[in-house]
Amino acid sequence: MTTLQSVPALGTHPASGSLPSRAETRDQLSRATYDLLVIGGGILGISTAWHAAQSGLRVALVDAGDFAGATSSASSKLLHGGLRYLQTGAVKLVAENHFERRAVSREVAPHLANPLTFYLPVYKGGPHGAAKLGAGVFAYSALSAFGDGVGHVISPAKAQRDVPELRTDDLKAVAVYRDDQMNDARMALMTVRAAVDAGAVVLNHAAVTGLRFTRGRVTGAELKDSTDGTEFGVDARLVLNATGPWVDHLRKMEDPNAAPSIRLSKGAHLVLKRTRPWRAALATPIDKYRITFALPWEDMLLLGTTDEEYEGDPAAVSVTEADTAQILDEAAFSIKDQQLSRDLITYSFAGLRVLPGGPGDTSKAKRETVVTEGRGGMLSVAGGKWTTFRHIGRTVMNKLAALPGHPLAEDMEPMNRLPRKLPLPGIANPNAVAHRLLIDGPAPGPRMAPDTARHLATHYGSLAFDIARLANENPELAERVHPDAPEIWAQVAYARDHEWAETADDVLRRRTTLTIRGLATDDVREGVEKLLADRD
């Protein structure tokens, strides 16, 4: 591992196109009046900012923490049609989800998403029979126009060849279907970058301390930069509250008497080292409505998720011992004990689903997006799912265009006149990028390791070449951050100069995979903090 003494000191930003400083961004935000101020840097806010900037509006986006710092980086990492929605007869919803899933994975961000085969085991005495699940996966693939093959049923022996830790006791059959997988934090960051490329001005770690009002209307926000305590404000013709679990907190800033509009459901996950390679994922029915996942992800195994109502402080959500026990117990229905040892757990995380307010079991609640307007004219958007993040952005924009008096309609291009499948930055075939990284290494010195090349290609696309150039120019940046992870120090420098990384957690948890691998050691954290501090 690179020692602290040899962590590179790059001085002023070395790469062309580096981000403006936080002071410059604050000044830019303070001086202008924006058409739209988006408060909340989760994927809903990011997608809306991206679409709004594309439409020609002057857009600002701020978040109290990091981009995708809460729920949006705590998902099950899936782009999926929603197999369980067929249970409730939501055929149109599944078809729409499939359309968005395939658009993202094939045309918008093929460099950030990858296809994943799912095995749905049918056990004796389980909640569903083989015939029912076989018909279900066939219908599921039909709603995707069979673009990912035909859902079918295979034998337990064949499934175990791809999932060696599959429990075969009382296993009758295995249904097969396909969806897609992603690194949610990387997808969110690339969408932020797309919004900025389209003209948006963004700032993370900037908390709203109050709203600005003009004649009773919300016309901006007061903010505080948590990195240095600087206070500033942003004026806007319209403010969008996209703060996820905090949406009602901001609504009460607008109207102290605002009634609750949402409820929260906690979803916890565990990340474990894999004992053997997995070539498919497991989706195991727990009861009539719930499925537990076991997903090969980032060379690890991701287990989850839970679904229970949460009424505490959103900032305090965490994985409890009860969550851990539930996830491992449910995984044990279909996974052998040796893969479920607690010694293999490297990380755990929990996120909060934002659901429409109302009674009933959260596991049966619709994952729909709700857009409301407050008494001060602030729009609030909440709910939805990762798969449809582009659709949510378009939905909010259509709502903006139809507001009474049409305050923004004259200044924005209608959604139906914008490209439907605009790609995210770095779009490229990741196999081709990895190949280029391997053969185009520096003439003197070692070539890039295959696992590093593959990692860069599938997390940055063609932008990986910018990281490779940093590594070529400074050999210390070509070294691994930790010997057991594919990441190199050039990614830390790149995160600092091009991806709004301010804290060690920004880098270790969301811009790299070091935390989820259990490799964010004190030495690694100290090295990252040193490199981040060397920005001026």
PEFEN-V82287 format. One record per residue. N is the residue number from 1. OMEGA is omega in degrees with one decimal (* if undefined). Layout:
{{N OMEGA} {N OMEGA}}
//
This chain:
{{1 176.2} {2 178.3} {3 -179.5} {4 -178.6} {5 -176.0} {6 173.7} {7 -171.1} {8 174.7} {9 -171.9} {10 -179.4} {11 179.9} {12 -173.2} {13 -174.0} {14 -172.5} {15 176.1} {16 178.3} {17 178.6} {18 -177.7} {19 171.2} {20 178.0} {21 178.0} {22 179.0} {23 178.5} {24 179.4} {25 177.5} {26 179.6} {27 178.9} {28 179.1} {29 -175.6} {30 -171.1} {31 -173.2} {32 166.7} {33 -175.5} {34 173.3} {35 -175.3} {36 170.9} {37 177.6} {38 176.7} {39 -178.0} {40 -176.9} {41 166.6} {42 -172.4} {43 177.1} {44 179.1} {45 -179.5} {46 -178.9} {47 178.2} {48 178.0} {49 179.3} {50 -179.0} {51 179.6} {52 178.3} {53 176.2} {54 -175.3} {55 177.5} {56 178.8} {57 172.9} {58 -166.8} {59 170.5} {60 179.2} {61 179.0} {62 175.5} {63 -179.3} {64 177.6} {65 179.2} {66 173.3} {67 -177.0} {68 -174.5} {69 -176.9} {70 -173.4} {71 -172.3} {72 172.6} {73 -179.5} {74 -178.7} {75 174.6} {76 173.5} {77 -176.1} {78 163.0} {79 -170.1} {80 -179.5} {81 179.6} {82 -177.0} {83 -175.7} {84 179.9} {85 176.6} {86 178.0} {87 -176.6} {88 177.9} {89 -177.2} {90 -174.4} {91 -178.9} {92 179.1} {93 179.5} {94 179.2} {95 178.3} {96 178.2} {97 177.9} {98 179.5} {99 -179.3} {100 179.2} {101 -177.0} {102 177.2} {103 -179.0} {104 -172.0} {105 -175.7} {106 -173.8} {107 -177.5} {108 -175.8} {109 178.4} {110 178.5} {111 -176.3} {112 -178.2} {113 177.1} {114 -179.0} {115 -178.8} {116 176.4} {117 179.8} {118 172.5} {119 -178.0} {120 -173.2} {121 179.3} {122 -178.0} {123 175.0} {124 -179.4} {125 -180.0} {126 -175.5} {127 -178.7} {128 176.4} {129 -177.8} {130 -178.4} {131 -179.3} {132 -178.7} {133 176.0} {134 177.3} {135 -179.8} {136 -178.7} {137 174.5} {138 178.6} {139 179.9} {140 179.3} {141 177.1} {142 179.4} {143 172.2} {144 -178.7} {145 179.3} {146 -179.4} {147 179.2} {148 -176.4} {149 -176.6} {150 175.2} {151 -174.9} {152 -178.6} {153 178.9} {154 -178.7} {155 175.9} {156 -178.3} {157 179.0} {158 179.5} {159 -176.9} {160 176.0} {161 178.8} {162 179.0} {163 -173.4} {164 -179.6} {165 178.9} {166 177.2} {167 -174.5} {168 177.0} {169 178.8} {170 178.1} {171 -175.2} {172 -176.9} {173 179.5} {174 175.6} {175 -174.0} {176 171.7} {177 -176.8} {178 172.3} {179 -179.8} {180 -175.8} {181 -179.2} {182 163.6} {183 -170.8} {184 -179.7} {185 179.0} {186 178.4} {187 179.7} {188 -178.8} {189 177.9} {190 177.6} {191 171.9} {192 -179.9} {193 177.4} {194 178.2} {195 178.9} {196 177.0} {197 179.5} {198 174.8} {199 -179.4} {200 174.0} {201 -172.1} {202 176.3} {203 174.3} {204 -178.8} {205 178.4} {206 -172.6} {207 175.2} {208 176.9} {209 178.7} {210 177.2} {211 174.8} {212 -179.0} {213 171.1} {214 -177.4} {215 175.5} {216 -179.5} {217 176.4} {218 -176.3} {219 176.9} {220 -177.0} {221 170.6} {222 -175.2} {223 175.8} {224 178.4} {225 -175.8} {226 179.6} {227 -178.9} {228 177.3} {229 -179.6} {230 177.3} {231 -179.5} {232 -178.8} {233 178.8} {234 175.2} {235 -179.3} {236 175.7} {237 179.3} {238 178.9} {239 177.9} {240 177.7} {241 -179.7} {242 -171.3} {243 173.4} {244 -178.1} {245 -178.9} {246 -172.3} {247 -179.8} {248 175.0} {249 179.9} {250 177.1} {251 178.0} {252 171.4} {253 178.0} {254 -176.4} {255 -177.9} {256 -179.0} {257 -178.3} {258 179.4} {259 177.9} {260 -177.4} {261 -174.7} {262 165.0} {263 -171.8} {264 175.3} {265 -178.7} {266 173.7} {267 -179.2} {268 179.1} {269 172.1} {270 173.8} {271 -177.6} {272 168.3} {273 178.0} {274 177.3} {275 179.1} {276 179.4} {277 174.0} {278 177.8} {279 177.0} {280 178.1} {281 174.1} {282 172.2} {283 -170.8} {284 177.3} {285 176.9} {286 174.8} {287 -175.2} {288 -172.9} {289 -171.1} {290 175.2} {291 171.7} {292 -176.0} {293 166.5} {294 -168.2} {295 168.4} {296 -173.4} {297 177.8} {298 179.5} {299 -178.6} {300 174.0} {301 -179.0} {302 -180.0} {303 174.6} {304 9.8} {305 174.1} {306 179.0} {307 -179.3} {308 -178.5} {309 -178.1} {310 -177.2} {311 -178.0} {312 176.8} {313 -179.8} {314 -178.7} {315 -175.3} {316 -178.1} {317 -178.5} {318 177.7} {319 -179.3} {320 174.7} {321 178.1} {322 177.0} {323 -178.4} {324 179.9} {325 -179.8} {326 -177.9} {327 -179.8} {328 179.3} {329 -179.8} {330 177.5} {331 -176.9} {332 174.6} {333 -172.5} {334 -176.2} {335 -179.2} {336 -172.6} {337 -174.6} {338 177.9} {339 -174.9} {340 176.7} {341 178.3} {342 178.5} {343 -179.0} {344 -178.0} {345 178.0} {346 -174.7} {347 172.3} {348 178.9} {349 178.7} {350 175.6} {351 -178.1} {352 172.8} {353 177.8} {354 -175.3} {355 175.7} {356 179.0} {357 179.1} {358 -177.5} {359 173.0} {360 -179.5} {361 -178.8} {362 -178.6} {363 179.8} {364 -177.3} {365 179.2} {366 176.0} {367 -175.3} {368 179.7} {369 -179.6} {370 177.5} {371 -179.8} {372 177.4} {373 -179.2} {374 -176.6} {375 177.1} {376 176.8} {377 177.3} {378 174.4} {379 175.8} {380 178.8} {381 -177.7} {382 175.6} {383 -177.8} {384 -177.4} {385 -175.7} {386 -173.8} {387 -173.8} {388 -174.8} {389 177.7} {390 179.3} {391 178.7} {392 177.8} {393 178.9} {394 179.8} {395 179.3} {396 179.9} {397 176.6} {398 176.0} {399 178.4} {400 -177.9} {401 -175.2} {402 -179.3} {403 177.8} {404 -178.1} {405 178.4} {406 -174.9} {407 -177.9} {408 -171.6} {409 -176.9} {410 -175.0} {411 -175.7} {412 175.9} {413 178.6} {414 -177.8} {415 -176.9} {416 177.6} {417 177.5} {418 178.4} {419 -176.5} {420 -174.1} {421 179.1} {422 -175.9} {423 174.0} {424 179.8} {425 177.3} {426 -175.9} {427 -179.0} {428 172.4} {429 -175.3} {430 177.2} {431 178.7} {432 178.4} {433 179.9} {434 178.7} {435 178.9} {436 -179.8} {437 -178.3} {438 -175.2} {439 -176.6} {440 -179.7} {441 -179.7} {442 -179.1} {443 173.8} {444 175.1} {445 -175.5} {446 174.9} {447 179.9} {448 178.9} {449 -177.8} {450 -178.8} {451 176.2} {452 179.1} {453 -179.7} {454 179.5} {455 -179.9} {456 -177.5} {457 -175.6} {458 177.8} {459 -178.4} {460 -174.1} {461 -178.0} {462 175.4} {463 175.4} {464 179.4} {465 175.8} {466 178.2} {467 177.9} {468 178.3} {469 175.9} {470 -179.5} {471 179.4} {472 -177.6} {473 -178.5} {474 -175.8} {475 179.7} {476 177.9} {477 178.4} {478 -178.6} {479 177.8} {480 175.1} {481 175.5} {482 -175.2} {483 -177.2} {484 179.8} {485 -178.6} {486 -174.3} {487 176.1} {488 -175.2} {489 178.3} {490 177.9} {491 178.4} {492 177.3} {493 179.6} {494 177.6} {495 179.3} {496 -171.6} {497 -172.9} {498 -173.2} {499 169.9} {500 178.8} {501 -179.8} {502 -175.9} {503 177.6} {504 178.8} {505 175.2} {506 -178.1} {507 -169.4} {508 -175.6} {509 -170.7} {510 -179.9} {511 172.3} {512 -179.5} {513 -173.9} {514 179.4} {515 -176.3} {516 176.8} {517 -177.2} {518 -174.0} {519 177.9} {520 -177.3} {521 178.3} {522 179.9} {523 178.6} {524 -179.6} {525 -179.6} {526 178.2} {527 178.4} {528 179.7} {529 178.9} {530 -179.4} {531 177.5} {532 -178.3} {533 -175.9} {534 -176.1} {535 -176.2} {536 *}}
//
